[in-house]
């Protein structure tokens, strides 16, 4: 790195590369010193559905797309590969793969976080005497010690989304994986770990704390893989990778791939990346991502939050001695509901929905429950169904669309109230991102319901920017978080315009609709 006097001119000729591997889209962005997007490329991530409820991703296709979007983004930026000073990688969470340590060959496709193959195992475990015994003994231990790790253990219930359950299914049903795990030659990896392994031609095997914490196998209280959980599920702990800092030198991309050895300087889970990109660095800062689903995260400082209502304790990032924890609530069906309505021809493009909703004074008593994948915190009912209620002969497409958008805002209010009640942390800032935050009707109604200002950034794809920020700090492209705060730009600040009491009758009726949709399907 050149001396301080020539740093500015040096950086003007250098760029950062960030890749976000999402559930539906894979994006590569090239940023300059002032965090301007110089070039980008994206590809659709194609899911495979080999059996009912199974969701997979072909590793070879994903790798080919990953390499392609990087080459295309760098070319679109009009720069050379040797001008890239660092690579940051943001990835979808809780999607995993296993492979042979000796050959590098994978045993199966990526098993997506959306996959439901472990449903029967989940039911068996949640009904088991062992889990009930763990709950009981943990409550007793918590009563005497007041240690939060025991409270957390007393509340454990498995879901098909937990990596632990899908991994247990793999070990039970794929003899090749089980034998490799027992023989010490099996590698486990979330998407970030596998990409790092491929980029370094097998020389680096690792993950970061943010990705590890999303697996439900990592203990955020002890900051290590959970030997207790692995022991009760019969998962050899030896299959898991070492866990490194989020902003960290992971080695370099093998020169054979892009022609030059690009330093890999950050691995981060996508929601945590968005949190960092939004510069939610203070305790009480809240990030509201509205994409395929909604993810509301609050910075809880350096201690994981133990929830009784379904908020998930996560590691946001670890950089040296700095550890930031998050509490997260989510709703699975946000952009999903809008896309479903579009597929039914209620409108031709998502941009129309804002106009349709605003042309009406209200939804005329029509309510939508967004529950294609069950309802998460604070309802926590995987068996709830999606539905419209209050339909009349006079109901129009506009009413249906407004009801869908209102349901997104109502779920935001539910998550926010749960977060406030559980964490007791004063809210400092709320910053929104994701495709649905471009809908000003949803944004304004959410600001009203929460009685809080909500900041929408100029660029709403924050996962890429967060990965770039983390990589940039690691290589000295940027020197501090204060510098990053100046780079993040606000497009619009949504301030409350109506008192939240204005929505109370509608919110209460929507809550009744939710109650009537609960326990619709057989319990998993």
Secondary structure by P-SEA (a helix, b strand, c coil): cccccaaaaaaaacbbbbbbbcccbbbbbbbccccccccbbbbbbccccccccbbbbcaaaaaaaaaaaaaaaaaaaccccccccbbbbbbbccccbbbbcccccccccccccccccaaaaaaaaaacaaaaaaaaaaaaaaaacccaaaaaaaacccccccaaaaaaaaaaccaaaaaaaaaccbbbbcaaaaaaaaaaccccccccaaaaaaccccccccccccaaaaaaaccccccccccccccccccccccccccccccccccccaaaaaaaaaccccccbbbbbbccbbbbbbbcccbbbbbccbbbbbcccccccbbbbbbbbbbccaaaaaaaaaaacccccccaaaaaaacccccccbbbbcccccccccccccccccccccccccccaaaaaaaaaaaaaaaaaaaaaaaaaaccccccbbbbbccccccaaaaaaaaaaacbbbbbcccccaaaaaaaaaaaaaacccccaaaaaaacccccccccccccccaaaaaaaaaaaaaaaccccccc
